[in-house]
Amino acid sequence: MGCSNSTGQVNDIQVKNKDNLVLGYWGLPLRGQPLRYILELANYPYTETKYTLSQATDWFGKDKQELELDFPNLPYLIHGDFSITESSNIANYLIQLTNQQYLQGEGQDKYRVDNIRYVCDELTAKIFSSTLQKEEEKKNQLETQILPKIQQLQKVLGSQTSFFKKLTLADIYAYTALAYFKKTYSKEYQQFASDFDPFLKRFEEIPRIKNYHQSERYKKL
Ligand SMILES: N[C@@H](CCC(=O)N[C@@H](CS)C(=O)NCC(=O)O)C(=O)O
C-alpha cells in the first residue's frame, strides 16, 4: 500500500517530514554522481557529506566507525533512522523514494538498461584506478580495459542521443562514465567526439541537470 510523504509523492517508503536525506561520498563525481543525478532529476531535497582525499581521516578514522553503518563504505545513504550502502542499492532506493521508476525502463529493456548501468559503473571505477597508475600501466589499462568498453558503448549508442527512447539509468551512468573519460583522456576522447558529444549535450540540456551543473552543489565537487 502506498503512503503520501513530505514531498507529496506516493510510494511505499514511509518518510516523516523531519527525515533528512544525507548522501555521504567523496567530493568527486565517480560512484556518487549517478545518485546525485537521480535526486536532482526529482528535485528531491538532500544534503551531502563530502569527504576529501586530503582529509580522508574524516571518513576512515571517524565516520566509518561512528556512523554505525552495517557495511561501512562510500557512498552511504542515511535517511532518518534508516541507513544503507552499496551504490546500486542506494540508486534503487532513491528511484523508489522519488517515484522515478521510469528510469529503470520497462519489460526486457529493464535488463538492457541495467546492462549499460553496470558496465558504466565498472568503467568509471576503471578510469579512476587507471589514473593512480604509473605511465606504462596507465597506458596498458587504457588500451586493454577502457577503450574496448568505450567502443562497445559507441556501437550500442549508434547515432542516438540517448540509449532508449526515454531517459533511463543507462543515460545517467553512461553520462557519468563518458564525461569522466572525456575529462581524463581528452586526447583519446577526440576519436569518439562526433558520437558522444551530442549524447553528453542532450543530457546536459535537461533543465534540472542544467540547473544543477550551474549550482554550487555541483561546482563544489
Ligand atoms: N560495491 C561498492 C564499492 C564501494 C567503493 O569501492 N567505495 C570506494 C569509493 S568508489 C571507497 O572509497 N570506499 C571507502 C571505504 O572503502 O571505506 C559500491 O558500489 O558502493
The ligand as an ORCA input file, in Angstrom:
! r2SCAN-3c Opt
* xyz 0 1
  N      30.473     -2.047     -4.157
  C      30.603     -0.742     -3.536
  C      32.012     -0.232     -3.746
  C      32.255      0.992     -2.890
  C      33.668      1.545     -3.047
  O      34.572      0.891     -3.617
  N      33.842      2.739     -2.495
  C      35.096      3.451     -2.626
  C      34.862      4.708     -3.444
  S      34.120      4.339     -5.018
  C      35.582      3.918     -1.271
  O      36.431      4.790     -1.224
  N      35.122      3.322     -0.164
  C      35.519      3.744      1.145
  C      35.969      2.609      2.017
  O      36.435      1.575      1.486
  O      35.869      2.735      3.232
  C      29.553      0.231     -4.100
  O      29.155      0.059     -5.271
  O      29.125      1.137     -3.386
*
